[in-house]
Amino acid sequence: MKALTLKILFVCVCSVFLKQLNFDKWDEFKRRFGRKFHLNTELKHMQNFFQKLEKIDVHNKEYALGKTKYLSDINKLTDLDQDQLKRKTGFIPSEPSRVKRGAGTKRYAYGPNRPIFRIYFADQHITLPESVDWTKSGWSEPVSDQLDCGSCWAFSSATMISAQLWIKKRKNVPISPQDFIDCSTYLSTKGCDGGSPANALEFTILNGSSTSDVYQYRNQQESCRVFVREQNPLYKITSFYKLDENHDALKQAVALLGPVSVSINSEDGFQSYKSGIYDGIDAGRLECSINDINHAVTVVGYGTDKTTNTDYWLIKNTWGSDWGESGYVRMLRTKDNLCGIYKYMFVPVIE
Ligand SMILES: *[C@@H]1O[C@H](CO)[C@@H](O)[C@H](O)[C@H]1NC(C)=O
């Protein structure tokens, strides 16, 4: 009876654009993703759901016509409102704090002599492999889910440091994103309200990072567990690179150094990505922009899709393995700064 009232109410509210809304789809969505709502919040979520559903349908028709390179689908983000979606991202643009530009060089320096980060440039004389995939290197880190905390920056940092420890030390170490969330605030990170990998890397240089088996993820910011940090191994990095803002620098860094943190503008199309090569097109138009970079993810490889002959970046996201291609997205790889991907790229250095 309650459900019926709600449906009638919803149809009235939406009567301006009254269409054949398929309520079975909403019921199925709620069942599939275990959603339970109060009457007053359900309406809003149902509205979000039907709006996205329509975009997804339009988008997939465009896909069938060959006008975009990826398929989209309903997933656990489909009914979320803006506040909830913010908690699925969490990148805040920030340069590393307390750095000075070294006189006459491209180096930045931390303290009198110690470089905290340097700019990484592509060298046109180096021949790189056609494809790279660090997920097949023996480094094992399962796909994470940041849940309802804007901690993408912490996860992306943890991922690339973990990969670097595998590459340099042949150790599979799961670095703790929660450690960054709770303990790196003195470097101006904001926990579940966001942060930058640059600051997380700086934290790992200065303080060291603990591992996620002892410092577990809590899906919220808590006070720094100093005791856990003191009683368990901490892993440090020596410095890091900020990549020159172009395709070639990223390709070379992924091939020669390891997984790289990049940040993009995540919008509706990206959120609804299911498979294929994400090209920033949503429902017929280029929707992501270089001006609203909000989500840090990790490039773990690159290659060329054989069937469509399209170059892509292989990207590890932190929305669980039930999103995209088992938690990953292949993103269009061109010289263009698609969705702002080449703007904030970082990779740790362990010497
Ligand atoms: C990190 O290092 C700074 C500088 O040495 C220190 O002030 C701070 O207390 C440390 N924080 C943690 C969580 O270890």
Ligand as a Chemical Component Dictionary entry (heavy atoms), coordinates in Angstrom:
data_LIG
# 
_chem_comp.id                   LIG 
_chem_comp.type                 NON-POLYMER 
_chem_comp.pdbx_formal_charge   0 
_chem_comp.three_letter_code    LIG 
# 
loop_
_chem_comp_atom.comp_id 
_chem_comp_atom.atom_id 
_chem_comp_atom.alt_atom_id 
_chem_comp_atom.type_symbol 
_chem_comp_atom.charge 
_chem_comp_atom.model_Cartn_x 
_chem_comp_atom.model_Cartn_y 
_chem_comp_atom.model_Cartn_z 
_chem_comp_atom.pdbx_ordinal 
LIG C1 C1 C 0 55.089 12.666 10.989 1  
LIG O1 O1 O 0 56.322 13.371 11.002 2  
LIG C2 C2 C 0 56.213 14.684 11.510 3  
LIG C3 C3 C 0 57.559 15.346 11.295 4  
LIG O2 O2 O 0 58.587 14.564 11.818 5  
LIG C4 C4 C 0 55.783 14.624 12.957 6  
LIG O3 O3 O 0 55.629 15.920 13.464 7  
LIG C5 C5 C 0 54.443 13.891 13.035 8  
LIG O4 O4 O 0 54.052 13.730 14.375 9  
LIG C6 C6 C 0 54.529 12.534 12.382 10 
LIG N1 N1 N 0 53.218 11.945 12.335 11 
LIG C7 C7 C 0 52.983 10.636 12.485 12 
LIG C8 C8 C 0 51.590 10.183 12.420 13 
LIG O5 O5 O 0 53.864 9.834  12.672 14 
# 
loop_
_chem_comp_bond.comp_id 
_chem_comp_bond.atom_id_1 
_chem_comp_bond.atom_id_2 
_chem_comp_bond.value_order 
_chem_comp_bond.pdbx_ordinal 
LIG C1 O1 SING 1  
LIG C1 C6 SING 2  
LIG O1 C2 SING 3  
LIG C2 C3 SING 4  
LIG C2 C4 SING 5  
LIG C3 O2 SING 6  
LIG C4 O3 SING 7  
LIG C4 C5 SING 8  
LIG C5 O4 SING 9  
LIG C5 C6 SING 10 
LIG C6 N1 SING 11 
LIG N1 C7 SING 12 
LIG C7 C8 SING 13 
LIG C7 O5 DOUB 14 
# 
